[in-house]
Amino acid sequence: MSDNNNSLTTEDVRKVADLAMLNLTDEQVEQYTPQLGSILSLVAEMDSVDIEGYEPTHHPHGLVNVYRDDVIEAADVTESVMASAPDTENNQYKVPPALGEEQ
């Protein structure tokens, strides 16, 4: 990226867009250049904050995952659901063989 006062140029945006395989119009490049420059300036400002002595956190509220037992339950396959299939066998949808292979 351009080093003159950390300012982002339209050429920088075009290069990043090309790397991301984005087809941006000239109008979009002009619109996004100052927006992305503002984001990069904010990141640089946050990077300058002294965080020595602070523990890293993943979430500011200390949330905890709640787990449940992994229990297998029988599916309730009703006749009306099976009736929507073009073909069934033993309460299962019957489909053509994969890749045209015959059974």
C-alpha positions as CSV (number, residue, x, y, z in Angstrom):
1,M,0.0,0.0,0.0
2,S,1.1,3.6,-0.4
3,D,3.3,4.9,2.4
4,N,2.7,8.6,2.1
5,N,0.9,9.3,5.3
6,N,-0.8,5.9,5.2
7,S,-3.2,7.2,2.5
8,L,-4.8,4.7,0.3
9,T,-4.7,5.3,-3.4
10,T,-7.2,4.3,-6.1
11,E,-4.4,2.1,-7.5
12,D,-4.1,0.3,-4.1
13,V,-7.9,-0.3,-4.2
14,R,-7.7,-1.6,-7.8
15,K,-4.9,-4.0,-6.9
16,V,-6.8,-5.4,-3.8
17,A,-10.0,-5.7,-5.9
18,D,-8.0,-7.6,-8.5
19,L,-6.5,-9.9,-5.9
20,A,-10.0,-10.5,-4.5
21,M,-11.3,-11.1,-8.1
22,L,-13.8,-8.2,-7.8
23,N,-14.8,-6.3,-10.8
24,L,-15.2,-2.7,-9.6
25,T,-16.3,0.2,-11.7
26,D,-14.3,3.4,-11.7
27,E,-17.2,4.9,-9.7
28,Q,-16.9,2.2,-7.1
29,V,-13.2,2.6,-6.8
30,E,-13.6,6.3,-6.2
31,Q,-16.3,5.6,-3.6
32,Y,-14.4,2.9,-1.7
33,T,-10.9,4.5,-1.6
34,P,-11.7,7.0,1.1
35,Q,-13.9,4.5,3.0
36,L,-11.2,1.9,3.1
37,G,-8.6,4.6,3.9
38,S,-10.7,5.5,7.0
39,I,-10.9,1.9,8.1
40,L,-7.1,1.5,7.7
41,S,-6.5,4.7,9.7
42,L,-8.8,3.4,12.5
43,V,-6.9,0.1,12.5
44,A,-3.6,2.0,12.8
45,E,-5.0,4.1,15.6
46,M,-6.1,0.9,17.5
47,D,-2.8,-0.7,16.9
48,S,-1.1,2.2,18.7
49,V,-3.0,1.6,22.0
50,D,-0.9,0.2,24.8
51,I,-2.4,-3.2,25.8
52,E,0.5,-4.3,28.0
53,G,-0.9,-6.2,31.0
54,Y,-4.3,-7.0,29.6
55,E,-5.5,-10.6,29.1
56,P,-6.8,-11.4,25.6
57,T,-10.5,-12.1,25.5
58,H,-12.7,-13.9,22.9
59,H,-15.9,-12.2,24.1
60,P,-16.4,-9.3,26.4
61,H,-19.3,-10.8,28.3
62,G,-17.9,-14.1,29.4
63,L,-20.5,-16.3,27.7
64,V,-20.4,-20.0,28.1
65,N,-21.5,-22.6,25.6
66,V,-24.5,-24.8,26.8
67,Y,-24.2,-28.3,25.6
68,R,-26.8,-31.1,25.5
69,D,-26.5,-34.8,25.2
70,D,-26.2,-36.0,21.6
71,V,-29.2,-38.3,21.5
72,I,-30.4,-40.0,18.3
73,E,-34.2,-39.7,17.9
74,A,-36.3,-41.5,15.4
75,A,-37.5,-39.3,12.6
76,D,-41.3,-39.0,12.2
77,V,-41.7,-39.8,8.6
78,T,-45.3,-39.5,7.8
79,E,-47.1,-40.9,4.8
80,S,-47.9,-37.4,3.6
81,V,-44.2,-36.6,3.4
82,M,-43.4,-39.8,1.6
83,A,-46.3,-39.2,-0.8
84,S,-44.6,-36.1,-2.1
85,A,-41.7,-38.2,-3.5
86,P,-41.9,-39.5,-7.1
87,D,-40.8,-43.0,-5.9
88,T,-40.2,-44.6,-2.4
89,E,-39.0,-47.9,-1.1
90,N,-39.0,-49.0,2.6
91,N,-40.0,-45.5,3.8
92,Q,-37.0,-43.9,2.0
93,Y,-36.9,-41.7,-1.1
94,K,-35.8,-43.8,-4.1
95,V,-33.6,-41.9,-6.6
96,P,-31.9,-42.8,-9.8
97,P,-28.4,-44.3,-9.4
98,A,-25.5,-41.8,-9.2
99,L,-23.6,-41.1,-12.4
100,G,-25.9,-43.4,-14.3
101,E,-24.6,-46.6,-12.7
102,E,-27.1,-49.4,-12.7
103,Q,-27.6,-51.5,-9.6
